[in-house]
Amino acid sequence: MPRNLMHRLLLSFALCLSLTRLTAAAEIPPVDDPETQVRDYVDALVRQDFDGVMKVACGAGNPTDCEFGKGLRDALISLKGRKLTSTGNVLDLSFPEAVREIYFSMRADDYTPVYLRFTYRMSDTGWRHAASRFATGSSDALFPASLLEGSLVGLTGTNRTGPATVVDETSEKTMAGIAKRDYESVTTAIQRAIPDISERTKSSIDNFVDTMKPYNLSHIRKIIDREMDGFRQQFYYAVVSDKDAMFIRLTYAKANGQWWLYNIQSATDNRGIIPADILKDTFAILPAL
C-alpha cells in the first residue's frame, strides 16, 4: 500500500469491533486424549452404531442421551446404511492449550471418500469436543471446501522470527492486562500505540475494553504472528471459562518507519472454530481449492 494512503488511514484510525456473545453450549465432558475419542467415534461409525457415537460424545458418568451427543448422532445419521471403512488419521493440527483439529478419512461403499473433522478446545478442566464437520467427495477429492471453513488449515505456517519489538511489547501488555482484568493498563497500552488520539478513537477504545469485562479470560495464547509487505498481524486465542472461545486480532501498520496499532478485532465462537469475521482481510487465509 502506498505510504501516503497508509498515512491517511492511520489519521482516520478507528477500532473495528466484531464481538458476538453466543449462547452457552450444553455441558460437554473433558477428555484426556482427543485422538482416542476420535478413534472411538470412527469405530462406532464403522459398526454403524450411531447410538454408540452418542455415548462416546456424552462420556462416562453422564446420561447416554446428552444433548451434545444427540446432536452429533443426528448430524452423522445420513451415513446410516452405508458400508464405512476407516482409512486413517490424515491431519492433526493444534495450537497448544487452545484449539486442536483432527481430520479422519473413511470410504463409503468401498469408493466414496468421507472426510471428518473433529474440533477440540481447551478449558480449565481439559480438552473438550466442541464441533464436528464431515463431507463426502469424488474419488479424487481432497478436503472439500466446506470441511475447511473456520479451520486451522492455512494458519499454521511459519511465523515471524527475530528479536522482540515495540509491537511485541504493546501486544503483550494489552493481552496481559485483559487476563489480569487490569483494564486501565489495556487502555494505556492501546493509546500509546496509536499516532493521533481523537475523541472517536477514545470512545472506540473504551467500547473495546467494555466488551472484555464480562469475560474471565484464561489460556491466552498467541497463535499467529506474521509480517508482510509493511503489515504485521498477530492473532491471540483465549478460552473463556468452559463455555465460549474468543479470538482477538491486533493489526499493525507501518508509516514513516514506525509501527502503529491500526485495528483490533475480536469474535467469539463456543465451538472453537475460528469465526469468519476474524479471517477477513488477513494474511492468514485458507488455501484455495
N, C-alpha and C positions, 0 to 999 in steps of 0.2 A: 504494500500500500504506500503511495507517495507520502512523503513526510508532511507536506502542507495539509493534506486531507486528514492524516493522523492527528495533527495538531488541532484541527477543528473539532474532531471527535472528542479529544481529551477536554477541550474547553467546555464542551456541552455535556460533560460526563453526568450520567445518571445511573444509579444502581438498578439492575434488572432483577426483579424478584419473581420467582416462579415456585411457589410453595403450596402444596396441596396436602391437607391433613386427611388421611384416609381412615376409613372405618377399621377398627381393630379386627384382625382375623381371629378365628376360633383358636383356642389353645392347641398348639402343636408340640408334641413331646420332643425333647432334645435327644440327639443320637451321638454315640461315641465316634462312630465311623460312617460318614455318609456313603462311602463306596460300598460298604457291606449292605446298607439298606437298599441302595440302588440294585445290587445284585439280587436281593430278596424280591424286589419288585419285578425284575426281569424273570426270575424263576417262576413267580406266580403267573405271569403273563404266558410263559411257555406252557404251563399246565392248564391254561385257560381258567385259572382260579381268580376271578375278579373280586370275589369276596376276600380272598387272600391278600390281594393288593390293598384293600381297605384295612385289613387287620394290621398289615405292615405299617401303614401310614399312621394308624391310631396308636401303635406302640403297646408294649406290655403294661398292664395295670390300668389301662384306660378302656372305656367302652369300645367294643369292636365295631361300632357303627357311628364313630365320631363324625362330626360334620366335615372335617378336612378329608378324612378317609372316604366318605361318601362322594365328595366332590371329585377326588382323584379317580375313584372307581367309575363314576359316571362319565368322566372325560375320556377314559380309555375303553369304554364298553363297545365302541364301534369296531374294535378289533376282535370282538367275540365271534367265534365260529371260524376263525382263520387259523391255519397252521402257522405257528410262530416259532422261529428258530433264532436263538441268540448268536450273533457274530462277534460280540465283544465290546469292551470299553474302547472308544475311539478318541476321546479327548477329555482331559481333566484340567480345568483352569481354576486358579484360586488366587485371591488376594488374602493373605493370611489374616485371620481374625476379622474378616469382613464378609466376603461372599465367595462361594465356590460353585462351579458348574461342572456337572458330569454328563457326558454325552455317550449314549449307548446306541448301537445299531443292531437291527434284527432283520430277518427275512420273513415275509408273509407269503404263504403258499409256495415256498421254495423259489420265489422270484422277486417279488416287490420289496424294495428296501423300506424299512421303517426306522426312523430316527427318533430317539427320545432324549430330551434334555431335562435334567433334574437340577434345580437351583436351591442351594442352601445358603443361609445367612447365619452369622454368629450372633449369639445372645449371651447374656450374663451366665447362663447355665449350659452353654454348649451349642453345637450346630443344630439347626432346625430346618427341616424340609419346608421350603417356602413356596415353591412354584414348580410346575412341570409343563412341558410342551412336547408334542410329538407331531411328526409329519411323515407322509409317505411320498415316494417319488418313483421315477422310472429307474430301470436297472442301472443307468449310468449317472443318476443324480447324486450330488454330494451336498449335504446340508442345505435343504431348501431355505429360501429367504425367510419364510415365516418362522423357521426354527431359530434364526439368529436375531430376531427382534429383541432389543434390550439386553443383548448378551455381552459377555466379556470378550468375545472374539473381536480382534482388532484393537483391543485396549491393552494388550499385554506386550507390546513391542518395547524396544529399547528406550529407556527414559534418558533425560538429560544427565550428563555427568559433569563433574568439575567441582570447584570449591563453592561453598555457600555464599550467597549474595544477599543484598538488601531485600530482594524479593523473597528469598527463603525466610529471612527474619520476619518480614511482615506477615507472611502466611502462617508461620509457626505461632507468632504472638496472637494472631486472630483466632486460630483454632484452639490454642491453649486457653485463651480467655473464655471461649464458648464452653469448653469442657469443664472449666472451673466455675462457670456461671459468673464470671467477672466481666460484666458487660461494659463497664467503664473502660477497661483495657482493650476490649474489642473495638469500641468506638474510636479510641485514641489511635490504635494501630491502623485502622482503615483510613482515618482522616489524614494521617501523616503520609500515606501512600498516594494521595490524590493531589494534583497540582493546584487546582483552584476550587475552594470550598464555597459553593453558593448555598443559599437557604434551601433550595430544592434538593441539593445533594445532601445537606444535613438531614433533611426530612427523610430521604431515601435510606440513609444510614440508620436513622432511628427506627424506621419501619423494619429493616432487616434484623436489627438487634431484637426488636419486639417479637418477631416471628420465632426467634431462637428460644425465648424464655420459657415457653410451655414444655420444652423437651429436656429430658435428662440424658445428655449425650455421653455415651461411653464407647469404647473400642474405636476411637477416632484413628483412622489410618490413612496416610497419603497413598493413593493408588496409581496416580498418573502424574508425571512431571515432564512436560515436553516443551521444547522451544523450536520455533520455525519461522524463518524469514521475518525477524523483528518482533514476533509474537511469542509469548510463552503461556501455556495454560497448565494449571495444576488442578487435579481432582482429589477430593477427600471423600472418604466414606465413613459414615458414623452409624452405628446401631443405636436405635432409640428404644430402650428397655427391651421387652420381648414382643413388641407389637409393630413397630414401624422401623424402616430403614431410611436414612436421609443421605442424599448426595449433595455435596457443596462444591461448586466450581469457582475458582478465582482466576480471572484472566488479566494478564498484564500486557501493556503495550509500551513500546519504546519510542521516545521522542526526544530529539536533541541529545542523544547519547544517554538518556536516563530512563529507567523502567518506572512506569506508573501503574497503579491499580486501575483497570479500565472497567471491569464488570464483575459482579458477583451473582451467581445463580444458585438456587437451592431447590430441591424437589424431594418428595418422599414417595416411597413405594413399599408397602408392607410385605411384598413377596421377595424383596432383594433384587428385583430386576431393575436395571438402570433405566430411568424414565427417559422418554424420547426428548423431552424439553432440555435435559441436561446435555444431550448429544448434539443439539442444533448448533450449527456454525462453529464446530470444533474440529481440531485436527485429529482427534481420536474417533475415527469413523468406522463403521462396519464395512467389510470388504464387499465389493460389487460382485454379484453372482451372474 
